[in-house]
Structures are given as C-alpha cells and as structure tokens.
Amino acid sequence: TGNSSASSGSTTQTPKDVGQELKNGTEVAESLVGVRWCPFGLCIPGLQGPSPSPFWPAPSPSPSWPARSPGSFDGGHSSSSSHGSGGYGQCGCCCHGTTAKYSEFWETCAAPANACCGSCSVWRHEDHNRHGAQTAYGYMIVPSDPVSGMESITASTAGKYDYLWQAAQAKVRGRADHYALIANPYTARTQNQLHIHFKPLSGKGLSLREQLEQATSCQIGEWHPVWQMDNRLGNCFTSRAQLFGSLPNVFSDVYSLAATGVFGALLTNPSGQATLGTVGITVLHICSGQPVVLATSSGQGVACSIEHIIAPHPR
C-alpha cells in the first residue's frame, strides 16, 4: 500500500525517512499544495509545479550513478535522501509526486530513474528471483514483477493482478472479520510498487463493518453507496460497496464499476487507457464472514484514503 504536506503559502516540510514510515505503517495522504518539483533537475522546496504531478512526467537532468550489477539489491536498506544512495544507473531527482516520491510517474521501480528513490524501498526489498505474490514488512502483499500502483490497473491488466487479493486474504484466514485488505490510490501511498495492506481493524474499522452491513442489507449482488459527502471517511467523496458470497476478482470487478463513470473521469495513462489510479479499494468481511468490496474515490488530484482511519497499525 509521498508528498510533503504543507499549508498554502508555507514552506514544504522535509520528507520523513521512508524506512521509519514503513516501520510505523505510515501512509498518510498529504496535501498537493507546496509539492516539490524539479525544473532542470533541481528540487525546489515551496515551488509548486503542475498539479497533479502525473501530468508533468517530463524527465529531468539528473546525477549519474554507476549501474548496479544484474540481480544486485540492497535488501531494502534504502537511503532517505532525495537522490538515493548507491548506483542505480541514471538516477532521477525523486521529487515528483504526492505521497510517493519518484522521478518518472509512468515508470516502475525497475526504471533507473526511479530505482534509487525512497518510494522504491519495498521493490528493492523483494526477492527478484521469485514469481507471484510476496509479503513485505509483514503487512503488505506485493507482486514480484515491477508494477507501480493502482494507475497500472487497466481493463487489460486487472485480471492479471486479481491474484494479489487472494494472497492477501490467505494472510488473514481465520481472523478475517477483524482485518482489512486495502489498496490506496496514487495520491495516498508512500511506495511506488503496487501493494495490498492486510491490517487489523481499529474501533472505527469495526464501526465501518456495521455501516457496510446496513448499506448492503447483507444482500449479495449490487453496488450500494455507503456514505454521503457530509459524513465521508478519509476525504473520499464517493463510495460504493458490494457484498459477495466469496472473494471476487477484485480489481476486475472494481474496474468494471469505475468504467461506468461513478467515480468521474479516471486517470488515463500515456497509451490512452483509463486506470484505477484515483480509486482506493478495501475488502472487509461482514454478514457472517462474507467479503464486501468497498471502492472509494475523490477524483483526480485529491488525496483519498481510509486506511489510517480503519486500520492505523500494521499489527
């Protein structure tokens, strides 16, 4: 499952050490105001670039680092500096973005420009000789191949990554009623590798379970609104939930829902494909253990995440 938060007119705050953020399970959605950007390869605090930054994907001149030998990874011991540590080929400025700092938005952590960024520490921690799902930091499921995030989920790729939800659910078998499975949109994540959190529910998370039982009436088969604007969670303007008899193809089903326009205009990739980049997905278990899929969004450029409301701690 960033961007330096700042109020309008204030100086951009220094980014937190990514390793500490992961240790604490922190993935706080931060303001787009005061985003750093890097004209001519320089990160300039307080100078706001085009917003949201995915629409400013132009490469910037960047320091050159010796290329790493094939298969060499640092075991997740990443630097918290903007320019990374050690050689990853042509390292970028690592200063575009909302909550995940990267050099090139539409590239993955396998790209030299992004590989040195703190937002790729999960990717660097993975075993790149494996296939399928892996567990990261004890509370995230990640794919073994480089996949940047929800903006990588399209009509043609959703089915390829549905297996990640099955892997996440397997991690909470026998205790699913007290856990949430969560994937955040691009505006509310610190890592540039697709990941699904499996985290225990807080008191507010248990209250959400009751709210979802009311919204769905424990009836399978239809999408239902869960909250209105005046009592929304996590700054997520739009919510839809559907109860299933068993875990569905989550990415595929949510993509089909989003394609109807219920979440407004979707983030479009350079190939012209609509993506789930602006959509968050949460899976809970309600109504005697049945999975409910909750999809949330606030549209493009607005941070929306319920993770730290319903499941703030990784363990």
Helices and strands as residue ranges (DSSP letters): H 18-23, G 39-41, G 53-55, H 112-115, G 118-120, H 121-125, E 133-136, E 140-143, G 150-152, H 158-161, H 163-171, G 176-178, E 179-183, G 186-188, E 196-200, H 203-216, G 229-231, E 238-243, H 250-258, E 279-286, E 290-297, H 307-310
